[in-house]
Amino acid sequence: MAAVKRAYLAVYNWAVFFGWAQVLYFAVDALLRSGHEGVYAAVERPLQLAQTAAVLEILHGLVGLVRSPVSATLPQIGSRLFVTWGILWSFPETRTHILIIRYSFFGTKELFGSAPSSLLWLRYSSFLVMYPTGISSEVGLIYIALQFIKASEKYCIRMPNKWNYSFDYFYASILVLLVYVPGSPHMYTYMLGQRKKALAKSKTA
């Protein structure tokens, strides 16, 4: 079972890595050819596939395939899915792109049993810049989308209806924004702690 687990995680992480590599390639190509206006159209499908595949990371934590706590994974994946589908796909006025590189580390580790120190350092250091940049982009996109959400009333459920229930996507999106306020610093602190432990362990290995 250990061999099956390792093979599965290797395939998963490398598949997602190549998905994000596609996003990077198409994004750079679109930037060079047509500027930032053409980036989302170029990366839309691989971006959606790669980001949605990350749902499996939550399942991996739930069933014990990986040691990552679900309490840390769920908000990260949830926020990215919200931006990918609830903002970018739903409201074309907000479209841009998101890039990550973490999957190459896990793909190498699961395939060969370990990863080179340079890749380990990159895995646990790139977030120092990418996490604040990503969070700022996510918050900015949601904020920009609010006017379009309110005007369109997309995904809103109004009463009266047979369920006797109402839902306002505009206020739900504001709630998501408010969660970023305490959530982002907490997650960044958690990731700093993980980085310290991982790099210290690599020095003693």
C-alpha positions as CSV (number, residue, x, y, z in Angstrom):
1,M,0.0,0.0,0.0
2,A,2.9,2.3,0.7
3,A,4.1,1.9,-2.9
4,V,0.7,2.5,-4.3
5,K,0.3,5.7,-2.1
6,R,3.7,7.0,-3.3
7,A,2.9,6.3,-6.9
8,Y,-0.5,8.0,-6.7
9,L,0.9,11.1,-5.0
10,A,3.7,11.3,-7.6
11,V,1.3,11.1,-10.5
12,Y,-1.1,13.7,-8.8
13,N,1.6,16.2,-8.0
14,W,3.4,16.0,-11.4
15,A,0.0,16.3,-13.2
16,V,-0.9,19.4,-11.3
17,F,2.7,20.8,-11.7
18,F,2.5,20.4,-15.5
19,G,-1.0,22.0,-15.4
20,W,0.4,25.0,-13.7
21,A,3.4,25.0,-16.1
22,Q,0.9,25.3,-18.9
23,V,-0.7,28.2,-17.2
24,L,2.7,29.9,-16.9
25,Y,3.7,29.2,-20.5
26,F,0.4,30.4,-22.0
27,A,0.4,33.5,-19.7
28,V,3.9,34.6,-20.8
29,D,3.1,33.8,-24.4
30,A,-0.1,35.9,-24.3
31,L,1.7,38.8,-22.5
32,L,4.4,38.9,-25.2
33,R,1.9,38.6,-28.1
34,S,-1.1,40.6,-27.0
35,G,-0.5,42.1,-23.6
36,H,-2.3,41.5,-20.3
37,E,-5.7,41.7,-21.9
38,G,-5.3,38.4,-23.6
39,V,-3.8,36.5,-20.6
40,Y,-7.0,35.1,-19.1
41,A,-8.4,33.8,-22.4
42,A,-5.1,32.0,-23.0
43,V,-4.9,30.3,-19.5
44,E,-8.6,29.9,-18.6
45,R,-9.0,26.1,-19.2
46,P,-5.7,24.9,-17.7
47,L,-6.1,27.3,-14.8
48,Q,-9.5,26.0,-14.0
49,L,-8.4,22.4,-14.3
50,A,-5.2,22.8,-12.2
51,Q,-7.0,24.8,-9.5
52,T,-10.0,22.6,-9.3
53,A,-7.7,19.5,-9.0
54,A,-6.5,21.0,-5.8
55,V,-9.8,19.8,-4.2
56,L,-8.1,16.4,-4.0
57,E,-5.6,17.9,-1.5
58,I,-8.4,18.3,1.0
59,L,-9.4,14.7,0.5
60,H,-5.7,13.7,0.8
61,G,-5.6,15.3,4.3
62,L,-9.0,13.8,5.3
63,V,-8.0,10.2,4.5
64,G,-4.4,10.5,5.8
65,L,-2.5,10.3,2.5
66,V,-0.6,13.5,3.5
67,R,0.2,15.1,6.9
68,S,-1.0,18.5,5.9
69,P,-3.9,19.5,8.3
70,V,-7.2,20.0,6.7
71,S,-7.8,23.1,8.8
72,A,-4.9,24.8,7.0
73,T,-5.5,23.3,3.5
74,L,-9.3,24.0,3.3
75,P,-9.2,27.8,3.6
76,Q,-6.4,28.0,1.1
77,I,-8.0,25.8,-1.5
78,G,-11.5,27.3,-0.8
79,S,-10.4,30.8,-1.3
80,R,-8.6,30.0,-4.6
81,L,-11.7,28.1,-5.9
82,F,-13.9,31.0,-5.0
83,V,-11.7,33.4,-6.9
84,T,-11.3,31.0,-9.9
85,W,-15.0,30.1,-10.3
86,G,-16.9,32.6,-8.2
87,I,-15.1,35.7,-9.4
88,L,-13.0,35.1,-12.6
89,W,-15.3,32.7,-14.4
90,S,-18.5,34.3,-13.2
91,F,-17.6,38.0,-13.8
92,P,-15.4,38.5,-16.9
93,E,-14.7,42.1,-16.0
94,T,-12.3,40.9,-13.3
95,R,-10.2,38.4,-15.2
96,T,-6.4,37.9,-14.6
97,H,-4.3,34.9,-13.8
98,I,-2.7,33.0,-10.8
99,L,0.5,31.0,-10.7
100,I,2.0,28.5,-8.2
101,I,5.0,26.2,-8.3
102,R,4.7,24.0,-5.2
103,Y,3.8,20.8,-7.0
104,S,7.2,20.1,-8.5
105,F,8.6,19.6,-5.0
106,F,6.0,17.0,-4.0
107,G,6.2,15.2,-7.4
108,T,9.9,14.8,-7.0
109,K,9.6,13.7,-3.4
110,E,7.0,11.1,-4.0
111,L,8.6,9.7,-7.1
112,F,12.1,9.4,-5.8
113,G,11.5,9.4,-2.0
114,S,13.2,12.8,-1.6
115,A,13.7,16.1,-3.3
116,P,16.9,18.1,-3.9
117,S,17.7,20.8,-1.3
118,S,17.3,23.5,-3.8
119,L,13.8,22.5,-4.6
120,L,13.1,22.1,-0.9
121,W,14.2,25.6,-0.3
122,L,12.2,26.9,-3.2
123,R,9.1,25.1,-2.0
124,Y,9.3,26.6,1.5
125,S,10.6,30.0,0.5
126,S,8.7,31.1,-2.6
127,F,5.6,31.8,-0.6
128,L,7.4,34.7,1.2
129,V,6.7,36.7,-1.9
130,M,4.0,34.8,-3.7
131,Y,1.6,34.5,-0.7
132,P,1.3,38.2,-0.1
133,T,1.1,38.8,-3.8
134,G,-1.6,36.1,-4.2
135,I,-3.6,37.3,-1.3
136,S,-3.5,40.9,-2.5
137,S,-4.6,39.8,-5.9
138,E,-7.5,37.7,-4.5
139,V,-8.7,40.5,-2.2
140,G,-8.4,43.0,-5.1
141,L,-10.3,40.8,-7.5
142,I,-13.2,40.2,-5.1
143,Y,-13.4,43.9,-4.2
144,I,-13.4,44.9,-7.9
145,A,-16.1,42.3,-8.6
146,L,-18.5,43.6,-5.9
147,Q,-19.9,46.3,-8.1
148,F,-20.7,43.7,-10.8
149,I,-22.1,41.2,-8.3
150,K,-24.4,43.8,-6.9
151,A,-25.6,45.1,-10.3
152,S,-26.2,41.6,-11.8
153,E,-27.6,39.9,-8.7
154,K,-26.0,36.7,-10.1
155,Y,-26.4,33.7,-7.8
156,C,-28.8,35.6,-5.6
157,I,-32.0,33.9,-4.4
158,R,-34.9,36.2,-3.6
159,M,-38.0,35.5,-1.6
160,P,-40.7,34.5,-2.0
161,N,-39.8,31.0,-3.2
162,K,-40.8,27.5,-2.3
163,W,-37.8,27.0,0.0
164,N,-38.7,30.2,1.9
165,Y,-35.0,31.1,1.7
166,S,-33.0,34.0,0.5
167,F,-29.3,34.4,-0.4
168,D,-27.3,37.4,-1.5
169,Y,-24.1,36.7,-3.3
170,F,-23.0,40.3,-2.8
171,Y,-23.0,40.1,1.0
172,A,-21.6,36.6,0.9
173,S,-18.6,38.0,-1.0
174,I,-18.2,40.8,1.5
175,L,-18.1,38.1,4.2
176,V,-15.4,36.3,2.3
177,L,-13.4,39.5,2.2
178,L,-13.8,39.9,6.0
179,V,-12.4,36.4,6.5
180,Y,-9.2,37.4,4.8
181,V,-8.5,40.0,7.5
182,P,-7.7,37.6,10.4
183,G,-7.1,34.6,8.2
184,S,-4.3,35.8,6.0
185,P,-1.8,36.8,8.8
186,H,-2.6,33.6,10.7
187,M,-1.9,31.5,7.6
188,Y,1.3,33.4,6.8
189,T,2.5,32.8,10.4
190,Y,1.7,29.1,10.1
191,M,3.6,28.8,6.8
192,L,6.6,30.6,8.3
193,G,6.6,28.0,11.1
194,Q,6.4,25.2,8.6
195,R,9.3,26.7,6.6
196,K,11.5,26.9,9.7
197,K,10.8,23.3,10.7
198,A,11.3,21.9,7.1
199,L,14.6,23.7,6.5
200,A,15.9,22.9,9.9
201,K,15.1,19.2,9.4
202,S,16.9,19.3,6.0
203,K,20.1,20.6,7.6
204,T,20.2,17.7,10.1
205,A,19.2,15.0,7.5
